Amino acid sequence: MTKPHDIIKTQLPEFNDLPPISLYMDQLLEVLDKYLSPLKREEDQPTFTKTMVNNYVKAGVVTPPIKKKYTHNSVIELIMIYYLKQVLSISDTNDIIKNMHQTSLIESYAHFKQVVENIGASLETTFNASHSFDTALDPVENQKNIKDAIISLSIESAIKKQVAESLIDQQKKATSTDPAL
């Protein structure tokens, strides 16, 4: 079981730290698991399966392999998908990934990585300031703090998801009337 602190402190790899060669499916899954394992709820849970990756490729969300080998683009796309799929539909995720391809995927990934780190740092500050989970505390008080944190984080996630979906809808509407956007 992953601890909240481990999730908050997760550091995504720099682009230059990604494997310098193209990867076969099993290697790809191993690399993704290495980078994303702190985010898994259960240790034995895979970050991605072959079927999942193939479905993302078929849906056009992930760059297809070349001669059964996946490139940096695929690794980057799947890292971003891992985060986005927790909240957004595959269609919305696909739109976001496609928009990232309109600029440099490397720049988009650097921005994505920075956003993850900024949110982690902000959450760590908030989490530490308002939710004390000290085992030295009275067990009843500690459980109350945990319940309060669960409710707070769940409501915050729900509201942010709804805002993100609203922005996606606005963007779709804007691009349908003006394709240059």
N, C-alpha and C positions, 0 to 999 in steps of 0.2 A: 504494500500500500504506500502510495506516494504521500509525503508530508507537504502541507501547504507551502512551507518555506522553500522546499526543493522546486516546486512549480514556479513560484515567484522568481526564484534566482536562476531559472533556466536560461542559458546563454546559447543562442543559435550560432552556428559556425559562420565565420567570415567566408565570403565567396572564395578567396584564395586558399582556404582550409578544406574546401571540398575535394574529394578525390580527383586527381589530375587526369584520370582516364575515364572512358565510358565504362559503364557497369552492366553486367548481366543481371537479370531479375533478382536472383538470390543475393547478389552483392548489393544491389540497390536496397533491398529490404533490410539487409544487415546494417548498412550505412544509416538509413532512416531510423532504424530502431536505436542505434547508437546516439544519434542526435536528439531524438524525441522521447527516449525512455523515461526521463524525469517527469514527463507529462502523463504517462500512462497511469490509469487508476489501479490496475492490477499488474503485477510484474510479468505474469505469463501471457498477458494480453498483447497481441501484435499491434504495432503502430499501423501497419498496412499488411494486407495479404496480397498474393498474386492476383486474385480475382478482383480485389478493390482497384489495384493499379491498372489492370486491364480494362475495367469498367471506366475509369477516368480517362484512359487513352481513347477508348471507343466513343466516349462522350465529347471528346475534343478538348478536354480540360488540361490534359498532360501531353506534352510533346511525345509523339510516338518514337519507339526505339528505332535505331538504324542498325540493321543486321543483328537484331535482338539485344542491342546495347543501348542503355539509357545515358543521356548526356547530363551535363550540369543543369541544363534547363529543366529536365525532368525532376532532378533532385530538389531544385529550388521550388518548382511548382508544387511538388508533393509536401514539402515542409510547410508552405503557405496553406495548402489545402488542409493539412492536419489541424491547423488553428481554425480556419474558416468553417470547416465542416461541422465543428462543434455547435455552430450557431446558425449558419446560413444553409439554404437549399443548394443542391448541386447546380441548379440553373444560375442562382445568384453568384455562387463561387466561380462558375465558369465565366460569367460576365466580368467579374473582378480580375481573374487571371488574364482574360483576353485584353482588358484595358491596360494591364501591366505590360503586355507585349507591345502596346502601341509606343511605349518608350523603351528604354533599355531595361531588359529584365534584371540585369546586374544592379542597376540603379534602383529599380523597384524593390528588389530583394534587400538592398542596403537600407532603404527607407523602412520596409516591413520589419527588418531586424531591429532597427532603432525604435520603432513604435513598440515592439514587444518588450524591449529593455526599458523604455520609458514607463510603460504601463506597469511592468514588474516593480520598478523602483517606487512608483507612486503607490501601488498597492501595498508594498512592503511598509512604507511609511504609515499609511492609513491603518493597515492591519496591526502593526506594532503599537500604534497609539490608541486604538479603540478596542482591540480584542486581545485581552491577556489570557493566554492559555498556560498558566503556570500550574504545574502539578503540585506545587507547594500550597496552592490556594485550597480553600474548602472545596471538596469535590462537587458539591451542589452549585457553588458559585462558578466553578470552572465549566460545568455542563451548561449553565445558563449563558455564559460567554460564548461557548461554542454554538449553541442554538441561535443566539443573537447574530453571530457572524454568518451562519448558514442562511438565515432569513435575509439579512442585509445584502449579502453577495448574490443571492438568488434573485431578489427584486431588482438590484442594480443590473444584473445580467439580462433580465427580461426587458427592462426599459431600454437598455442599450441595444439589444437585438431589434426591438421595435423601431427605434430611431434609425438603425442601420438599414433595415428593410425599407423604411420610408425614403431614405436618401437614395437607395438603389432604384426605387420606383421613380423618384424625381429625375435621376440621371437617365433612366431608360426613356422617360417621356421627353426629356430635353434632346437626347440623341436621336430619337425617332423623328422629331420635327426639324433638327439641324444636325445632319450626319457629320459635320465638321467638328462637333464637340467631342 
